[in-house]
Amino acid sequence: MPYDLIVIGSGPGGYFCAIRAAQLGMKVAVVEKDKTFGGTCLNIGCIPSKALLHASELYEESGHLFDKMGIKVGQPKVDLAAMMKFKDEGVDGNVKGVAFLFRKNKIDTFQGAGRIAAPGKVEVKTADGKTETIEAKAIVIATGSDVARLPGIDIDERRIVSSTGALVLDKVPQRLLVIGAGVIGLELGSVWRRLGSQVTVVEFLDRILPGIDNEVCRQFQRLMEKQGITFKLSSKVTAVDAADGKLKARIEPAAGGAAETLDADVVLVSVGRVPFTQGLGLEEVGVKKDNKGRVVVDGHYATSVPGIYAIGDVIAGPMLAHKAEDEGVAVAELLAGQAGHVNYDAIPNVVYTHPELAAVGLSEDDCRERGLQVRVGVFPFAANARARGMGDIEGEVKVIADAASDRVLGIHILGPHASDMIAEAALAMEFAASAEDIGRSVHAHPTLAEALKEAALATDGRPLNL
Ligand SMILES: Cc1cc2nc3c(=O)[nH]c(=O)nc-3n(C[C@H](O)[C@H](O)[C@H](O)COP(=O)(O)OP(=O)(O)OC[C@H]3O[C@@H](n4cnc5c(N)ncnc54)[C@H](O)[C@@H]3O)c2cc1C
C-alpha cells in the first residue's frame, strides 16, 4: 500500500517531520542510508560535540576552579578512551531513542540510500545492493549536509580531520591547527585546548563567528585568547604538507603577501558545511538547486517538482538542528492542511564554549545596515548576584530594542548558561515582546536570567544593579 509520506533522511529535520506527520494520521516511511538514525546532529554533530564539551569543561574546572571553591581532588588526569566512551554512550542513547520513537509512531523504516525515481516513487538501495521501490503521495527531502572541503587539503580523518575526525581522536594533539573560526571550530578547538592542546585558529575574515554581533564577538575572542587559544585573522591556509609524518601548514594573509609555515600535529578543517544531495536523482527528476547546491523551495517547502518537498540543512537558512526540526514539523502540518510555519526572525544560535555565546534576532550591525533606530541595553554578569556567587562573572547580556516601539529586535548573551537563557529571549521575540515587557516580568532571584531583565531595563537607562 502506498504511503502518504516518504521522508528521505532521519536527522532532526527528517525524524521530526516523520513523527509529526504520523501524529497527524499519515502513513509514513523513513529512508536512512546510515546504520543509525538521527543524522549529523545525533551521530557526528550536536550530541557528541556537546558531550565532549561538557566532559572537558568539568575536567578544566576540576583542575582550576575546584581548589578555589575548597574542593580538594588532587591533579585531575584525562582518560581519553573513557571520555570517548562517555560521549559514545550519549550518542547511542539518543539514536536508539529515535528508533524507539519511529516504532512508537508506527513509522516504517528502510535502511538504504534513497533515490527519487519519479515524483511519488523512491528507490531504496540497501548496503547489500538490493533495491526496492516505495511509493507515496508526498516526498520530503531531509538529506542534510556534509563537510565543506578546501582545495588541496585532503581530509584523511586521522591527522587532517573534519569535525567528524576531531570527535574521535585517540590522543590529545600537542598542536592543533583549526581552519575556520566558526562555531564548530571554536567548540572543538575549546575541547582540545581544555584537554591540553595548543590551539591556533586561522580565519579568512577579520573577525570570528560571522553573523553574530561584532562587539560581543570581540569580547568573546578576548576571553578565548585569555584561555589560551591563538587567533590568526585575515589569514588563509593554502596548503598542508603531510610528508615526513609532520604537518606543515602554509598560511598567507587573506589580502595576499608573504606566507608563513605553522607546524601542527592535527589540522581541523572547519570551514562550514555544504548541502548533501548526492545520489538523490534530483537532476533527472527536475528538482532545482541554487548556485550553492541547496534545494530551492517556496514558502511552503515545495520544490520545483509537485509532491516533492525539502527541509533542513539541504535548503537555505542557518544550518542548525532546531531550524531543521521546526521545518520538519511545519511541512508535515502543511501536508495535513494545517498552517505550519517557522519564524525565521527568532531562531536562536548558540556557541557551547565557556562562557557560552547565544543570540537571537538582529545584531547591532544588522540594525545599522537596515537603518533602524534602536536603544541598546547592556548588563554585565559581573553585576549579577548569582554569577558572583558562582565565581563566573565574565560576559554580558545585550538587548536591542526598536527606539520608537520598544519592540525587542535582538538579544545577545555571552556568559554562563547562555544556551538555556536564550530560550526566554526567543520566546520574548516570538511573542513580539517589548523591552519593557521583559523588564517588568518577575525573574526569580538569584538567577543568571536576572541579567536579561536588567539588560532590558538598561535599554531605558534604568537597570537596578548597575
Ligand atoms: C560537529 C557539529 C556540531 C554541531 N552542533 C550543533 C549544535 O550544537 N546545535 C545545532 O543546532 N546544530 C549543530 N550542528 C548542525 C546540525 O547537526 C545540523 O544542522 C542538523 O543535523 C541538520 O539536520 P538535517 O535533518 O537537515 O540533516 P542531517 O542531520 O545531516 O541528516 C541527514 C540524514 O540524511 C541521510 N541521507 C542523506 N542522503 C540520503 C539518501 N540518499 N538516502 C537516505 N538517507 C540519506 C544522512 O545519512 C543523514 O542521516 C552541528 C553540526 C556539526 C557537524
Ligand as a Chemical Component Dictionary entry (heavy atoms), coordinates in Angstrom:
data_LIG
# 
_chem_comp.id                   LIG 
_chem_comp.type                 NON-POLYMER 
_chem_comp.pdbx_formal_charge   0 
_chem_comp.three_letter_code    LIG 
# 
loop_
_chem_comp_atom.comp_id 
_chem_comp_atom.atom_id 
_chem_comp_atom.alt_atom_id 
_chem_comp_atom.type_symbol 
_chem_comp_atom.charge 
_chem_comp_atom.model_Cartn_x 
_chem_comp_atom.model_Cartn_y 
_chem_comp_atom.model_Cartn_z 
_chem_comp_atom.pdbx_ordinal 
LIG C1  C1  C 0 30.290 18.983 14.886 1  
LIG C2  C2  C 0 28.918 19.568 14.693 2  
LIG C3  C3  C 0 28.277 20.144 15.763 3  
LIG C4  C4  C 0 27.003 20.678 15.604 4  
LIG N1  N1  N 0 26.407 21.229 16.694 5  
LIG C5  C5  C 0 25.183 21.767 16.568 6  
LIG C6  C6  C 0 24.514 22.304 17.694 7  
LIG O1  O1  O 0 25.030 22.305 18.809 8  
LIG N2  N2  N 0 23.280 22.815 17.519 9  
LIG C7  C7  C 0 22.666 22.835 16.298 10 
LIG O2  O2  O 0 21.546 23.331 16.186 11 
LIG N3  N3  N 0 23.265 22.318 15.207 12 
LIG C8  C8  C 0 24.502 21.786 15.319 13 
LIG N4  N4  N 0 25.100 21.218 14.226 14 
LIG C9  C9  C 0 24.371 21.259 12.935 15 
LIG C10 C10 C 0 23.317 20.168 12.888 16 
LIG O3  O3  O 0 23.934 18.921 13.080 17 
LIG C11 C11 C 0 22.587 20.202 11.552 18 
LIG O4  O4  O 0 22.070 21.493 11.335 19 
LIG C12 C12 C 0 21.429 19.201 11.540 20 
LIG O5  O5  O 0 21.888 17.893 11.764 21 
LIG C13 C13 C 0 20.685 19.262 10.200 22 
LIG O6  O6  O 0 19.628 18.351 10.228 23 
LIG P1  P1  P 0 19.042 17.688 8.895  24 
LIG O7  O7  O 0 17.932 16.821 9.348  25 
LIG O8  O8  O 0 18.775 18.744 7.907  26 
LIG O9  O9  O 0 20.238 16.825 8.294  27 
LIG P2  P2  P 0 21.231 15.733 8.893  28 
LIG O10 O10 O 0 21.248 15.740 10.365 29 
LIG O11 O11 O 0 22.513 15.948 8.185  30 
LIG O12 O12 O 0 20.581 14.355 8.462  31 
LIG C14 C14 C 0 20.505 13.964 7.139  32 
LIG C15 C15 C 0 20.331 12.461 7.090  33 
LIG O13 O13 O 0 20.010 12.081 5.757  34 
LIG C16 C16 C 0 20.674 10.878 5.449  35 
LIG N5  N5  N 0 20.758 10.784 3.986  36 
LIG C17 C17 C 0 21.408 11.605 3.126  37 
LIG N6  N6  N 0 21.204 11.221 1.845  38 
LIG C18 C18 C 0 20.406 10.121 1.899  39 
LIG C19 C19 C 0 19.841 9.283  0.926  40 
LIG N7  N7  N 0 20.019 9.488  -0.381 41 
LIG N8  N8  N 0 19.086 8.250  1.345  42 
LIG C20 C20 C 0 18.873 8.013  2.662  43 
LIG N9  N9  N 0 19.382 8.792  3.626  44 
LIG C21 C21 C 0 20.125 9.849  3.260  45 
LIG C22 C22 C 0 22.015 11.043 6.131  46 
LIG O14 O14 O 0 22.650 9.796  6.312  47 
LIG C23 C23 C 0 21.596 11.683 7.440  48 
LIG O15 O15 O 0 21.294 10.728 8.416  49 
LIG C24 C24 C 0 26.365 20.658 14.353 50 
LIG C25 C25 C 0 26.993 20.046 13.262 51 
LIG C26 C26 C 0 28.250 19.506 13.426 52 
LIG C27 C27 C 0 28.921 18.850 12.258 53 
# 
loop_
_chem_comp_bond.comp_id 
_chem_comp_bond.atom_id_1 
_chem_comp_bond.atom_id_2 
_chem_comp_bond.value_order 
_chem_comp_bond.pdbx_ordinal 
LIG C1  C2  SING 1  
LIG C2  C3  SING 2  
LIG C2  C26 DOUB 3  
LIG C3  C4  DOUB 4  
LIG C4  N1  SING 5  
LIG C4  C24 SING 6  
LIG N1  C5  DOUB 7  
LIG C5  C6  SING 8  
LIG C5  C8  SING 9  
LIG C6  O1  DOUB 10 
LIG C6  N2  SING 11 
LIG N2  C7  SING 12 
LIG C7  O2  DOUB 13 
LIG C7  N3  SING 14 
LIG N3  C8  DOUB 15 
LIG C8  N4  SING 16 
LIG N4  C9  SING 17 
LIG N4  C24 SING 18 
LIG C9  C10 SING 19 
LIG C10 O3  SING 20 
LIG C10 C11 SING 21 
LIG C11 O4  SING 22 
LIG C11 C12 SING 23 
LIG C12 O5  SING 24 
LIG C12 C13 SING 25 
LIG C13 O6  SING 26 
LIG O6  P1  SING 27 
LIG P1  O7  DOUB 28 
LIG P1  O8  SING 29 
LIG P1  O9  SING 30 
LIG O9  P2  SING 31 
LIG P2  O10 DOUB 32 
LIG P2  O11 SING 33 
LIG P2  O12 SING 34 
LIG O12 C14 SING 35 
LIG C14 C15 SING 36 
LIG C15 O13 SING 37 
LIG C15 C23 SING 38 
LIG O13 C16 SING 39 
LIG C16 N5  SING 40 
LIG C16 C22 SING 41 
LIG N5  C17 SING 42 
LIG N5  C21 SING 43 
LIG C17 N6  DOUB 44 
LIG N6  C18 SING 45 
LIG C18 C19 SING 46 
LIG C18 C21 DOUB 47 
LIG C19 N7  SING 48 
LIG C19 N8  DOUB 49 
LIG N8  C20 SING 50 
LIG C20 N9  DOUB 51 
LIG N9  C21 SING 52 
LIG C22 O14 SING 53 
LIG C22 C23 SING 54 
LIG C23 O15 SING 55 
LIG C24 C25 DOUB 56 
LIG C25 C26 SING 57 
LIG C26 C27 SING 58 
# 
